[in-house]
Amino acid sequence: MHETSLSLLDRACRREDADAWDRLAGLYAPLLRGWLRRLGVQDSDADDLTQEVLLVVMRELPAFEHNRRPGAFRRWLRMILVHRVRDFWKRRRRWPAATGATSFQEQLDQLADDEAELSRQWEREHDEHVMDQLIESVRPRFAPQTWQAFHLQVMEGRRADDVAEELDLSLSSVYVAKSRILAALRREADGLID
């Protein structure tokens, strides 16, 4: 199993760690694209704008100070997204029509406002997306039976003794599987999810 004490954010800050940057960009590109489409950006432009957001992240990440504040990175990324979308529509000299009762500008303002429902939605979707991606990246590091023990106990909420019986494992093996996979997920999520 590949282990490191540095978080993905720490590794991506280093210009010489291209693999970490590729993982970070791959992790966030689908989330950013989805939000850009929601904000009225067409698919062809969403790809370019996603790259713009990631370019800003790459350029500014070494100066970003996480300070272990809850939500610091996802908030920082959200604000980069908001600024890039505003700049995009200003360059176009037109604003898309918003859906619902709010204007497009109001939607961007809500996304920028830490207390608004839209920014809380970003945070929920961010954490769900990142966790789903991290789970898929960690899964191949473990034997199928280890993963199944973890999945049944943690993700399905089954009792450890029931999982042990079903998989014909010792109870301690089930607890060890849970512990090892959770530790791997925590290392991968360090700084990305609170």
N, C-alpha and C positions, 0 to 999 in steps of 0.2 A: 504494500500500500504506500502511495506517495504521501508523505506527511511533511509539513513545514510549519514553523512557528509564526511565519509572517502571513498576514491576511492577504487576500487577493488585491485589495486596494493598495497595501504597502508594496506588494510586488509590482503592480501595474505602474506605480510612480517611477519605478526605475526604468530609464530609457532602454537599458540593455535587456530587459525581460519582456521580449516580444510575445512570448506564450501567455504571460499573465495579461497583457493588454488585449490580446486576441480573445481570451476567455471573458474578460470584462466586457469588451465590445459585443461579443456574441451573446452574452447574458442579457445585456440591456437593449440591443437593437430591436428585438420584437416588441418589447414593452413600449419603447419610444415610437415605433411605427404605428402601433395601435392607437396611442394617444394623439399622434399627429393626424391620423385619419379622422378621429373623433372631433378634432379641432378644424375640420374642413379642408385639410390638405389632401390633394389627389395622390394616388399611389405612386406615380412617377416622381412627383415632388417630395413625397414622404421619404423615399429612399435617400434623396439628396440631402434633405433636411436632417434626417437621422445621422448622416455622416457629418453634417455641420455640428450637431450637438455633440457627437462623440469626439470630434476634433477639438472643440472647446474643452471637453472633459480631459482629453489627453494633454492638452497644453496647460491647463490650470490645475490638474490633479496634484502635481508636486507641491503646489502652494496651499492646497486644501488642508485645513487642520480639523481633524475629526473631533478631537478632545473627548471622545466617548459620549458625546451628547446624543440622547435618543433621537433617531431620525435625521441626524446631521447630513449624511450622504444623500439619502433619498430627497431631502428638502433641497439641497444644493443642486442636485440633478433636475428636480422639478423646476427650479428657478431658471436654470440654463435653458430648459425646454421652453418655458414661457417667453424668455427674452428672444430666443431664436425664432419662435413663431411670430412674435410681434414684428421683429425685423423682416421676416419673410413677407408678411402681408403689407408692411410699409413699402418695401421694395416693389411690390406689385401695384401699389397705389390703389388698392381696393381691399375691402374686407368681406369675408364670406358671410352668407346669411346664417344666423344662428338658429338652432332648433329650440322650440319651447318658448318660454316667456322672456328669456334673457337675451341681450345682444351678445355678439361675439366678443366685444371688449369686456363686457361683464363676465363672460365665461373665463376669459384670461385673468381678469382681476380675481375671480373666485379661486382659480387654480393657483394664483400667486399668494393668496391669503391663507395663512396657516390654520385659521379657525373656520374657514368655509367648508361646506360639505364636499365640494368638488376636490379640494386638496386632501381631505380625509379619504375620499374615494381613491385618489392617486396613491396614497400611503397604503391602503388596504390592497389594492391591485399590485402595487410594487412588491410588497412583502409576499403575497401569494405567488406572483410570477417568479420572483427570485428563489423562493423556497422550492417551487416545482422544478426549476432549472437545476438548483443545487442537488436536489434529491436524485435527479437523473444523472448528474455528473458523478455523484458519490456511489451510486448503486453498483456500477461495474467493479468496484474495488472489493466487493464482498462476495463470498460464496452464496449461491442461490438460497440455500437453507438458512444461512445467517440473515439474509435480507428478508426472507419470509417470516422468520421469527420476529424481527423488528417490525415489519409491516403489520402483522397480526396484532402485536402488542401495542404499538404506538399509534398506528394510523387507523386501526379498526377498534382500538380500545379493549381488546380482549385481555383477560387475566393471564398472567404469566404461566400459572400452573396449567391452564387449559391449552395454551400454546405449546408448552413442553409436551404434554400428552399427545396432542394432535400431530406434532412433528417428530415424536419419539426422540426428544432431546431431554437432557437433564435441565432442571429448573435453573441451575447456575449458568448453563449455556445460553438460555433465553435471556437472562439478565445481562450476560456479557455481550451478546449480540446487540441488545438495546444500547448499552453503554458505549460500545465501540462506534456504532453508527451515529449516535447522537453527538459524540465527541468529534467525529469527522465533519458532521454538518455544522457544528458550532465553529470549527476552525474555518470552514469555507464561508460561513455567513458572517464572520467577524467584520464588523464595520458596515455591512450591507443591510442586515436586518437586526433590529433591536430585540 
